[in-house]
Amino acid sequence: MLDVIGAGATASSDTDWHQIWLGSKEHEILLAEIEEIHSRGRNRPRAEATLHTEFANSWARQTLKLFRRDLIDKWRNPTYLMAKLTLNIIAGLFIG
């Protein structure tokens, strides 16, 4: 494949693949299909922005609850917390 596009050992190609693609029937079909997709999109009505919530709590309240739950988990497991703290200190000293 690299030899065909001119990136192989010889690093030369006598064929301009971009021009061949631009002149191909597949390129014309693809452009027509893209234009048809665009025209269908332009004919649709605009989407209305509505506020839709499917959860009982807001995102801020859920984030606070999860943050508090994570802090309680860390507080109840001091061995894990100290191991992480020690690892970060040693890694920081080693890298620095």
C-alpha positions in Angstrom: 0.0 0.0 0.0 2.8 2.4 0.8 4.5 1.8 -2.5 1.2 2.5 -4.3 0.7 5.9 -2.7 4.4 6.8 -3.0 5.5 6.5 0.6 7.5 3.3 0.2 11.2 2.8 -0.3 11.2 4.8 -3.6 9.1 7.7 -2.1 7.7 8.5 -5.5 4.4 8.0 -7.3 3.3 9.1 -10.7 -0.4 8.9 -9.8 -2.3 11.8 -8.0 -4.8 9.8 -6.0 -6.6 12.8 -4.8 -7.4 13.9 -8.3 -8.5 10.4 -9.2 -10.9 10.4 -6.2 -12.3 13.8 -7.1 -13.0 12.6 -10.7 -14.6 9.3 -9.6 -18.2 8.3 -9.7 -18.1 7.3 -6.0 -17.1 10.8 -5.1 -20.1 12.2 -7.0 -22.4 9.7 -5.3 -21.0 10.6 -1.9 -21.4 14.3 -2.4 -25.0 13.8 -3.6 -25.7 11.7 -0.5 -24.2 14.3 1.8 -26.2 17.1 0.2 -29.4 15.0 0.5 -28.7 14.5 4.3 -28.1 18.2 4.7 -31.4 19.1 2.8 -33.4 16.7 5.0 -31.9 18.3 8.0 -32.7 21.8 6.8 -36.4 20.8 6.1 -36.9 19.6 9.7 -38.4 22.0 12.3 -36.0 23.4 14.8 -35.5 21.5 18.0 -37.0 23.2 21.1 -34.8 23.3 24.2 -36.7 22.0 27.1 -35.6 21.3 30.7 -36.2 17.6 31.3 -35.1 16.0 34.5 -35.5 12.3 35.0 -33.9 12.1 38.4 -35.3 13.0 41.8 -32.3 15.2 42.8 -30.4 17.8 40.9 -26.9 17.2 39.6 -25.4 19.4 42.3 -27.2 17.5 45.1 -26.1 14.2 43.6 -22.5 15.4 43.3 -22.5 16.6 46.9 -24.0 13.3 48.1 -21.4 11.2 46.2 -18.5 13.5 47.4 -19.7 13.0 51.0 -20.0 9.3 50.6 -16.5 9.1 49.2 -15.1 11.2 52.1 -16.8 8.8 54.6 -15.3 5.8 52.8 -11.8 7.3 53.0 -12.3 8.3 56.6 -13.3 4.7 57.5 -10.3 3.2 55.7 -7.2 5.1 57.0 -4.8 2.4 55.9 -5.7 3.0 52.2 -5.5 6.8 52.7 -2.1 6.6 54.3 -0.8 4.2 51.7 -1.9 6.6 48.9 -0.5 9.6 50.7 2.9 7.9 51.2 2.9 6.7 47.6 2.3 10.2 46.4 5.0 11.7 48.6 7.6 9.1 47.7 6.7 9.4 44.0 6.9 13.2 44.1 10.3 13.1 45.8 11.6 10.5 43.4 10.4 12.3 40.3 11.4 15.7 41.6 
